[in-house]
Amino acid sequence: MAGSLALNSLFTLANPLVITADRMVDVKAGKVIESAVVIIEDDVIVQAGHSKKIAIPDNAEVMALGDYTLMPGLMDMHVHLTSDPTKHGYSSLSVSVPRAAITGVKHAKDTLMAGFTTVRNVGAPGFTDVALRDAINDGDVQGPRMFVAGPSLGVTGGHCDNNLLPYGYHDKSEGVADGPWEVRKKVRENIKYGATVIKFCATGGVLSKGTKVGARQYTEEEMQALIEEAHLRGLTVATHAHGTSGIKAAIRSGVDSVEHVSLLDDEAIELAKKHGTYFSMDVYVTEYILGEGEKAGILPESLAKERIVGTKQRENFRKAVKAGVNMVFGSDAGVYPHGNNGKQFARMVTWGMTPMQAIQAATINSATLLKQQESLGSIEAGRKADVIAVKGNPLDNMALMEDVGLVVKDGQIVKSLAM
């Protein structure tokens, strides 16, 4: 073999990279493989499995990790990389679009270093997420692979509008669209300027001024037009929805994933199972909102709403998991500090998932939602070389997911164990 790698610097390798570790999570089979080996050439995994079944190439560079667990690069389906978690409520008005884009550069790197090699950015002003994605793809800045929504769509005065200023300012968010043809036009505009997913607000929200969390905001006719337009162009659609009526209307209209999902009934769960809809439930963020939110400028009205829905959402998370609803990992990072995404894993287990289910939610399930399961979300031959390593066995202690040691994205070591 060409040699063994030191673990304290970054690498782009000409020879095959071999990573060995005491264990590897096979997310498709839902099992752990002991004495694991992964072989990477360029940006692709060429072999992965038990060490007895794999021959290591003579010219390989070997990274022997020992007591680590290998997993696919993690995927977070609900982030806002250009959002500043220290500026909520009225303080958010001080953030310009260029400033948001620059802030996103820092947050993208923080997210990648936390082991999240792919994210879905569900809403950003001024197409700042498109610019950030392109900068990452061009190699100008470090960050995860991004699927981006551009401005979120919503009704006048709804959760996706800016309701902080009085009438005299005539201010509204750029994603506001009312009526079936207006929402179609807005979907087309987002796609024109680089969106690869569409996000809309079906109900009120916790952090918006003057909206009721459970109140539906788009009619079913509007939702159907919006989703149909996106699907015609091959894009998946996510909807912000806390309230039961909005959740059910969005599912009936063909939405691909429902975000937050705070208030549920049995009919909503059955509809999700029938339609194959994914739930993305941010069961950690309530701790930040109620613990640190006031200092970050979150409005008293919003804190009061979170006290009402936080526990209900977690109880409904348990119900959805038990019922077998498709689940993905969605943290809402941007409401709380980026790079802390991994804190949600332990909460997902506390509220009803097995450790394996939580890891699958952030890997193969998320890849399937994005229709990328043939290239992302698992460690197997032919997949993109996105691999992370966590010290010890996180299946025994999910808090270990908060400290990812090694991050490989597209075959490049972007974080090594000594960093």
C-alpha positions as CSV (number, residue, x, y, z in Angstrom):
1,M,0.0,0.0,0.0
2,A,1.1,3.5,-0.7
3,G,0.9,4.5,3.0
4,S,-1.2,5.5,5.9
5,L,-2.7,8.9,6.3
6,A,-2.1,11.3,9.2
7,L,-5.3,12.5,10.6
8,N,-4.6,16.2,11.2
9,S,-4.9,17.9,7.8
10,L,-7.1,18.2,4.7
11,F,-6.6,16.1,1.6
12,T,-7.5,15.8,-2.0
13,L,-6.0,12.5,-3.1
14,A,-4.9,11.1,-6.5
15,N,-4.8,7.5,-5.3
16,P,-7.8,5.6,-3.9
17,L,-8.8,6.5,-0.4
18,V,-9.5,3.6,2.0
19,I,-11.2,4.3,5.3
20,T,-11.4,1.5,7.9
21,A,-13.3,1.6,11.2
22,D,-14.7,-0.7,13.8
23,R,-18.2,-0.4,12.4
24,M,-20.3,1.1,9.6
25,V,-24.1,1.8,9.5
26,D,-25.8,0.1,6.5
27,V,-28.8,2.4,6.4
28,K,-30.7,0.5,3.7
29,A,-30.5,-2.8,5.5
30,G,-30.9,-1.1,8.9
31,K,-27.9,-2.9,10.4
32,V,-24.3,-2.3,11.6
33,I,-21.4,-3.9,9.8
34,E,-18.4,-4.6,12.0
35,S,-14.8,-4.2,10.9
36,A,-15.8,-2.0,8.0
37,V,-13.9,-0.8,4.9
38,V,-14.9,1.9,2.4
39,I,-12.9,2.5,-0.8
40,I,-13.2,5.8,-2.6
41,E,-11.9,6.7,-6.0
42,D,-12.3,10.4,-7.1
43,D,-15.8,11.3,-5.8
44,V,-17.4,7.9,-5.9
45,I,-17.6,4.9,-3.4
46,V,-16.3,1.9,-5.3
47,Q,-16.6,-0.7,-2.5
48,A,-17.9,-0.9,1.0
49,G,-18.5,-3.7,3.5
50,H,-16.8,-6.1,5.9
51,S,-13.0,-6.1,5.8
52,K,-12.9,-9.9,5.0
53,K,-14.8,-9.3,1.8
54,I,-12.8,-6.4,0.4
55,A,-9.2,-6.3,-1.0
56,I,-7.4,-3.0,-0.4
57,P,-5.7,-1.7,-3.6
58,D,-1.9,-1.6,-3.5
59,N,-1.7,2.1,-4.3
60,A,-4.4,3.2,-1.7
61,E,-4.0,5.8,0.9
62,V,-5.4,4.2,4.1
63,M,-7.1,6.0,7.0
64,A,-7.4,3.6,9.9
65,L,-9.9,5.0,12.4
66,G,-10.3,2.3,14.9
67,D,-13.2,2.9,17.4
68,Y,-15.3,5.0,15.0
69,T,-18.6,4.5,13.2
70,L,-18.9,5.2,9.5
71,M,-22.1,6.7,8.2
72,P,-23.3,8.3,5.0
73,G,-23.0,12.1,5.0
74,L,-25.9,13.5,6.9
75,M,-28.8,15.3,5.3
76,D,-30.9,18.1,6.8
77,M,-34.2,18.8,5.0
78,H,-35.1,22.0,6.7
79,V,-32.4,24.7,7.1
80,H,-32.1,28.4,6.5
81,L,-28.4,28.9,5.9
82,T,-28.6,32.6,5.2
83,S,-30.7,33.3,8.3
84,D,-29.0,34.7,11.4
85,P,-30.2,33.0,14.6
86,T,-29.2,36.0,16.7
87,K,-31.6,38.3,14.8
88,H,-35.3,37.5,15.2
89,G,-38.3,39.7,15.3
90,Y,-37.7,43.4,14.7
91,S,-33.9,43.0,14.7
92,S,-34.2,40.9,11.5
93,L,-35.2,44.1,9.7
94,S,-31.6,45.3,10.0
95,V,-30.3,42.4,7.8
96,S,-29.9,43.3,4.1
97,V,-30.0,40.8,1.4
98,P,-26.2,41.1,0.7
99,R,-25.5,40.7,4.4
100,A,-27.6,37.5,4.5
101,A,-25.6,36.1,1.6
102,I,-22.3,36.7,3.4
103,T,-23.6,35.3,6.6
104,G,-24.6,32.2,4.7
105,V,-21.0,31.5,3.9
106,K,-20.1,31.0,7.6
107,H,-23.2,29.0,8.2
108,A,-22.6,26.7,5.3
109,K,-19.1,25.8,6.6
110,D,-20.5,25.3,10.1
111,T,-23.1,22.9,8.8
112,L,-20.6,20.9,6.7
113,M,-18.2,20.6,9.7
114,A,-21.1,19.2,11.7
115,G,-21.3,16.3,9.2
116,F,-24.2,17.5,7.1
117,T,-23.0,17.1,3.5
118,T,-26.4,17.8,1.9
119,V,-29.2,20.2,2.9
120,R,-32.5,21.5,1.6
121,N,-32.7,25.2,2.2
122,V,-36.4,26.0,2.5
123,G,-36.6,29.7,2.1
124,A,-34.2,32.6,1.6
125,P,-34.6,36.3,0.6
126,G,-33.3,37.6,-2.7
127,F,-32.3,34.1,-3.9
128,T,-29.3,34.3,-1.5
129,D,-29.5,30.5,-1.2
130,V,-29.1,30.1,-5.0
131,A,-26.0,32.3,-4.9
132,L,-24.6,30.3,-1.9
133,R,-25.2,27.0,-3.6
134,D,-23.5,28.2,-6.8
135,A,-20.5,29.5,-4.8
136,I,-20.2,26.1,-3.1
137,N,-20.5,24.2,-6.4
138,D,-17.8,26.5,-8.0
139,G,-15.5,25.7,-5.1
140,D,-15.3,29.3,-3.9
141,V,-16.6,28.5,-0.4
142,Q,-17.0,25.4,1.7
143,G,-20.5,24.0,2.4
144,P,-22.9,21.2,1.9
145,R,-24.6,20.2,-1.3
146,M,-27.7,22.4,-1.4
147,F,-31.2,22.0,-2.8
148,V,-32.7,25.5,-2.7
149,A,-36.1,27.0,-2.6
150,G,-35.4,30.7,-3.1
151,P,-38.2,32.9,-1.5
152,S,-40.9,30.9,0.3
153,L,-44.4,31.4,-1.2
154,G,-47.3,32.6,1.0
155,V,-50.5,34.6,1.2
156,T,-50.7,38.3,1.9
157,G,-50.3,38.7,5.7
158,G,-49.4,35.1,6.2
159,H,-46.5,33.3,7.8
160,C,-44.3,33.8,4.7
161,D,-45.0,37.5,4.5
162,N,-43.3,40.3,6.4
163,N,-45.8,41.5,9.0
164,L,-43.5,43.6,11.2
165,L,-44.0,47.0,9.6
166,P,-47.2,49.2,9.5
167,Y,-49.3,50.0,6.4
168,G,-47.3,53.1,5.5
169,Y,-44.3,51.1,4.5
170,H,-46.3,49.0,2.0
171,D,-43.8,46.2,2.6
172,K,-44.3,42.6,1.7
173,S,-42.2,39.6,1.2
174,E,-41.1,38.7,-2.4
175,G,-42.8,35.3,-2.2
176,V,-46.3,36.6,-1.6
177,A,-48.8,35.3,-4.2
178,D,-52.6,35.1,-3.9
179,G,-54.8,33.0,-6.2
180,P,-54.1,30.0,-8.4
181,W,-52.5,31.8,-11.3
182,E,-50.4,34.0,-9.1
183,V,-48.9,31.1,-7.3
184,R,-48.2,29.4,-10.6
185,K,-46.4,32.5,-11.8
186,K,-44.4,32.7,-8.6
187,V,-43.3,29.0,-8.9
188,R,-42.2,29.8,-12.4
189,E,-40.3,32.8,-11.3
190,N,-38.5,30.9,-8.5
191,I,-37.5,28.2,-11.0
192,K,-36.3,30.9,-13.5
193,Y,-33.9,32.3,-10.9
194,G,-32.5,28.9,-9.8
195,A,-34.8,27.2,-7.3
196,T,-34.6,23.4,-7.2
197,V,-37.3,22.9,-4.7
198,I,-40.5,24.9,-3.9
199,K,-41.6,25.8,-0.3
200,F,-44.9,27.4,0.6
201,C,-46.7,28.3,3.8
202,A,-50.0,26.4,4.3
203,T,-50.7,27.7,7.8
204,G,-49.7,30.4,10.3
205,G,-46.4,30.0,12.2
206,V,-44.7,30.4,15.5
207,L,-42.2,33.1,14.6
208,S,-44.5,35.3,12.4
209,K,-46.2,38.3,13.8
210,G,-50.0,38.3,13.8
211,T,-50.6,34.7,12.5
212,K,-52.4,31.9,14.2
213,V,-50.3,28.8,14.3
214,G,-53.2,26.4,13.4
215,A,-55.0,28.6,10.9
216,R,-54.9,27.5,7.2
217,Q,-53.7,30.2,4.8
218,Y,-53.9,28.9,1.3
219,T,-57.1,27.4,-0.2
220,E,-56.9,23.9,-1.5
221,E,-57.3,25.2,-5.1
222,E,-54.2,27.4,-4.6
223,M,-52.2,24.6,-3.2
224,Q,-53.1,22.3,-6.0
225,A,-52.1,24.9,-8.6
226,L,-48.8,25.6,-6.9
227,I,-47.9,21.9,-6.4
228,E,-49.0,20.9,-9.9
229,E,-46.8,23.7,-11.4
230,A,-43.8,22.6,-9.5
231,H,-44.3,18.9,-10.3
232,L,-44.7,19.7,-14.0
233,R,-41.1,21.0,-13.8
234,G,-39.8,18.0,-11.9
235,L,-39.4,19.8,-8.5
236,T,-40.5,18.5,-5.1
237,V,-42.6,20.7,-2.8
238,A,-42.3,21.3,0.9
239,T,-45.0,23.1,3.0
240,H,-44.7,24.9,6.3
241,A,-47.8,23.6,8.2
242,H,-48.5,23.5,11.9
243,G,-52.3,23.3,11.8
244,T,-54.3,20.1,11.1
245,S,-56.5,21.6,8.3
246,G,-53.5,22.9,6.4
247,I,-51.6,19.7,6.8
248,K,-54.4,17.6,5.4
249,A,-55.2,20.0,2.5
250,A,-51.5,20.0,1.5
251,I,-51.3,16.2,1.6
252,R,-54.5,15.9,-0.5
253,S,-53.0,18.4,-3.0
254,G,-49.9,16.3,-3.5
255,V,-47.2,18.0,-1.4
256,D,-44.0,15.9,-1.0
257,S,-43.2,16.9,2.6
258,V,-44.9,18.7,5.4
259,E,-42.7,20.8,7.7
260,H,-43.2,21.2,11.5
261,V,-46.4,19.2,11.7
262,S,-47.3,20.4,15.2
263,L,-51.0,19.6,15.3
264,L,-52.2,16.3,14.0
265,D,-55.2,14.0,14.0
266,D,-55.6,10.4,12.9
267,E,-56.9,11.3,9.5
268,A,-53.8,13.4,8.8
269,I,-51.6,10.5,9.7
270,E,-53.6,8.1,7.5
271,L,-53.5,10.6,4.6
272,A,-49.7,10.9,4.9
273,K,-49.4,7.1,4.8
274,K,-51.8,6.8,1.8
275,H,-50.0,9.4,-0.2
276,G,-46.4,8.6,0.9
277,T,-45.9,12.1,2.2
278,Y,-42.9,12.8,4.3
279,F,-43.0,14.6,7.7
280,S,-40.1,16.8,8.6
281,M,-40.5,17.6,12.4
282,D,-38.1,19.9,14.2
283,V,-38.3,18.4,17.7
284,Y,-35.2,20.1,19.1
285,V,-35.8,23.8,18.1
286,T,-38.4,24.4,20.8
287,E,-35.6,24.1,23.5
288,Y,-33.7,27.0,21.8
289,I,-36.8,29.1,21.3
290,L,-37.9,28.9,24.9
291,G,-34.4,28.9,26.4
292,E,-32.6,31.5,24.3
293,G,-35.2,33.0,22.0
294,E,-36.0,36.1,24.0
295,K,-32.3,37.2,23.9
296,A,-32.3,36.7,20.1
297,G,-35.3,39.0,19.6
298,I,-38.1,36.4,19.3
299,L,-41.3,38.3,20.0
300,P,-43.3,37.6,23.2
301,E,-46.2,36.6,20.9
302,S,-44.0,33.9,19.3
303,L,-42.7,32.6,22.6
304,A,-46.3,32.2,23.8
305,K,-47.2,30.2,20.6
306,E,-44.2,28.0,21.1
307,R,-45.3,27.2,24.6
308,I,-48.6,26.0,23.2
309,V,-47.3,23.8,20.3
310,G,-43.9,22.6,21.4
311,T,-44.9,19.7,23.5
312,K,-47.9,18.8,21.2
313,Q,-45.5,18.6,18.2
314,R,-43.2,16.2,20.1
315,E,-46.2,14.0,21.1
316,N,-47.4,14.0,17.5
317,F,-43.9,13.1,16.4
318,R,-44.2,9.9,18.5
319,K,-47.6,9.1,17.0
320,A,-46.4,9.6,13.5
321,V,-43.3,7.4,14.0
322,K,-45.4,4.7,15.6
323,A,-47.9,4.8,12.8
324,G,-45.1,4.3,10.2
325,V,-45.3,7.7,8.4
326,N,-42.3,8.5,6.2
327,M,-39.9,10.7,8.3
328,V,-36.9,12.8,7.4
329,F,-34.5,14.9,9.4
330,G,-35.4,18.6,9.5
331,S,-33.9,20.8,12.1
332,D,-34.9,24.4,11.2
333,A,-31.3,25.5,11.8
334,G,-31.3,29.2,11.3
335,V,-33.9,29.6,14.0
336,Y,-31.1,28.3,16.3
337,P,-27.3,28.3,15.6
338,H,-26.1,26.5,12.5
339,G,-23.7,23.6,13.2
340,N,-25.9,22.4,16.1
341,N,-28.1,20.3,13.8
342,G,-26.9,17.1,15.4
343,K,-28.5,17.9,18.7
344,Q,-31.8,16.8,17.2
345,F,-30.8,13.1,16.9
346,A,-31.1,12.5,20.7
347,R,-34.5,14.2,20.8
348,M,-35.8,12.1,18.0
349,V,-34.9,9.0,20.0
350,T,-36.4,10.4,23.2
351,W,-39.6,11.0,21.3
352,G,-40.1,7.6,19.8
353,M,-37.5,6.7,17.1
354,T,-34.9,4.0,17.4
355,P,-31.4,5.2,16.9
356,M,-31.3,3.5,13.5
357,Q,-34.6,5.2,12.4
358,A,-33.1,8.6,13.4
359,I,-30.0,7.9,11.3
360,Q,-32.1,6.7,8.4
361,A,-34.2,9.8,8.6
362,A,-31.1,11.9,8.0
363,T,-29.7,9.7,5.2
364,I,-31.6,7.3,3.0
365,N,-35.0,8.7,3.8
366,S,-33.9,12.3,2.9
367,A,-32.2,11.1,-0.2
368,T,-35.4,9.4,-1.3
369,L,-37.5,12.5,-0.6
370,L,-35.2,14.4,-2.9
371,K,-35.3,11.6,-5.5
372,Q,-31.5,11.3,-5.1
373,Q,-31.4,7.8,-3.6
374,E,-29.4,6.4,-6.5
375,S,-26.5,8.8,-5.7
376,L,-26.8,9.9,-2.1
377,G,-27.9,8.7,1.3
378,S,-26.1,5.4,1.7
379,I,-22.5,3.9,1.7
380,E,-22.4,1.5,-1.2
381,A,-20.8,1.2,-4.6
382,G,-21.7,3.8,-7.1
383,R,-22.9,6.4,-4.6
384,K,-21.3,9.8,-4.1
385,A,-18.4,9.6,-1.7
386,D,-20.1,11.4,1.2
387,V,-18.9,9.7,4.4
388,I,-18.7,10.8,8.0
389,A,-17.2,9.1,11.1
390,V,-18.3,9.5,14.7
391,K,-16.2,8.4,17.7
392,G,-17.7,5.3,19.5
393,N,-21.1,3.9,18.6
394,P,-23.9,6.4,18.3
395,L,-26.5,3.7,18.2
396,D,-25.7,3.3,21.9
397,N,-25.6,7.0,22.6
398,M,-27.1,9.4,20.1
399,A,-25.5,12.4,21.8
400,L,-22.3,11.3,20.0
401,M,-23.9,12.6,16.8
402,E,-23.2,16.1,18.0
403,D,-19.5,15.7,17.5
404,V,-18.7,14.4,14.1
405,G,-14.9,13.7,13.7
406,L,-14.4,13.0,10.0
407,V,-16.3,14.5,7.1
408,V,-15.7,13.4,3.5
409,K,-17.8,15.2,0.8
410,D,-17.5,14.2,-2.9
411,G,-14.4,12.2,-2.1
412,Q,-12.6,15.2,-0.5
413,I,-11.6,15.1,3.2
414,V,-13.1,18.4,4.4
415,K,-12.7,17.7,8.1
416,S,-10.2,15.4,9.7
417,L,-10.1,14.0,13.2
418,A,-7.7,16.5,14.6
419,M,-9.5,19.6,13.5
